[in-house]
């Protein structure tokens, strides 16, 4: 077989394939795709060297295979550099102890070097090894083996073209003689001959066409003079050439396979008509391979769309050769690699932790969460916040961020038991089938903010008797603080000089420090300061909150001072006809212990002619100075008792007596009573007419009123007559002032009294437009 045929069978290709998986990669350096070695090289000869760099992994094994298949080659490697992210190796290829290179038998080898990592897919490179012919003037090694050398030649090979050379570059001076000692079949001795240079050529007439292979076996002896140089066997296989090109049963095919099914995964089978069809990829594709004899397409390694998205669509052009490789046909196979939802969503950061003040506003962004679907399909992701009982509705997810949804709380015993932490999780789900999820845990610690001032509660007015001893309890101040720890408040009195009261700083109890005197000070206004003892995360006294409140302490009076009236004596003169609504005298009395005094006539009120109303004295206007009846005295000496009224001590009252002398002047002169014996008088009935009041006008007023009334009557008559005689263009006689409902003046034809007015105001509802 000539070199051109071998080249068609063994494409000379260099594959450089990078496979990334979570940052893992194999890279080769200084790799030469073509190497040359002399055919007489001994075992152990180094034929190739390169370096392999493995990122985030290590080499498990490096192996070498050859085409044509042989055990002539071996490979060694050693690590020369190791870091946290990579390992660097030197890889060397040598001839093994079984190597027996023969240019005449195999002038070229295709070496495939595979590199296996612990976690990486297989990485491979291909090396074209050219065997260099050496003029050693010896017979071919393969030729001398018991099995002999085998060459294949097409039946269409050109006549006299070289098939095989027994001795490499023989020197013509050696005078080698080549003798075919045996031929199978015997006719082969007539078809083939060995020329003087040791070459066996195609017969002069070429090969006849046959439908099957023909095998010719020649046993040849090489002699020089009378010495035998070598003997060997050459087997010539004549390959029939089918002049009809192979025909694919289907020239176009589309198939789909899932990703991550591993190497050697079945893809499709192609079939072409003809005998001994050879299937090849027209353009080498490292992801797929095809069986030369079977036409079965398989994956070369594990196909992962997540690492190499370009594998999603693959167009393979398949060439079917006949056995002679002279005729061929093409078929297209489109391989769709479909995504498998085999990866959970990936999120950054993988856990969410934050410390925030409890006053953080709603809608504040706590975390920016970036998630993606590492699968090739890149499905949409959905986000759900899963909260526990404590964190329900506290957070929400919006636009790639976790935000505060409700106000956070620090100030409660429940939060203290939870170490002031909210726990939740963001569940990220992809849109694949079946869906895959990732859970991002979230821990939010709320820090304290002293946000509430103390608040006073309860009554703010206390009372204490003026005779209370020192350290008497006056009252208790109550104030609360909504910050945790609750009600951690300290009390004090501000600006209290001289100190009269004391307040307990923890419980707010107010006690007296001195004896109190109502007559000196009856009311104390205290400014109570409440300071909370809470603070922010770091203590700062300026962060403490203070509240002030005014409390009133009323000193209760004890009734120990009687009323005082000034003057204590009054003298008044009145007529007996003085109206009972007119005060005779008003007393001026005060009491330091009480603001309310009671007044009562306790003596001198003969015939009960006077009455006391609070601090005023009134007569009942019932004096009698009738000579024929009861006659009251004209001088009354009244004793009025003034009593204080202290509500705090109603059982203890003090009084003062005021003397009021009233001189009464009778309206009618009466005969004073004498000591003469009384005489009996006969009753006489009399009628008395009493005229209290009446009004009598002056004469001029009557005259004026009569004239004004007469003039008003004349004016109203003229007005009515004028309205009756006028008519508008429409025939109506209604004046304009009567067209609108409202108040109008009406003449009174009938009056109950002459002093009644002549006109009165009435409300006009409706007027007839046809008559005045």
Secondary structure, 3 states (H helix, E strand, C coil): CCHHHHHHHCCCCCCCCCCCECCEEEEEECCCCEEEEECCCCCCCEEEEEEEEEECCCEEEEEEEEECCCCCEEEEEEEEEECCCEEEEEEEEEECCCCCCCCCCCCEEEEEEEEEECCCCCEEEEEEEEEECCCCCCECHHHHCCCCEEEEEECCCCCCCEEEECECCCCHHHCEEEEEEEEECCCHHHHCCECCCCEEECCCCCCCCCCCCEEEEEEEEEEECCEEEEEEEEEEEEECCCCCCCEECCCEEEEEEECCCCCCCEEEECCEECCCCEEEECCCCCCEEECCCCCEEEECCCCCCCCCHHHHEEEEEEEEECCCCCCEEEEEEEEEEECCCCCCCEEECCEEEEEEECCCCCCCEEEECEEECCCCCCCCCEEEEEECHHHCCCEEEECCEEEECCCCCCCCHHHHHCCCEEEEEEEEECCCCCCCEEEEEEEEEEECCCCCCCEEECCCEEEEECCCCCCCEEEECEEECCCCCCCCEEEEEECCCCCCEEECCCCCEEEECCCCCCCCCCEEEEEEEEEECCCCCCCCHHHCCEEEEEEEEEEECCCCCCCEECCCEEEEEEECCCCCCCEEEECCEECCCCCCEEEEEEECCHHHCEEEECCEEEECCCCCECCCCCECCCEEEEEEEEEECCHHHCCCCCEEEEEEEEEEECCCCCCCCCCCCCCCCCCCCCCCCCCCCCCCCCHHHHHHHHHHHHHHHHHHHHHHHHHHHCCCCCCCCCCHHHCCCEEEEEECCCCCCCCCCCEEEEEECCCCCCCC
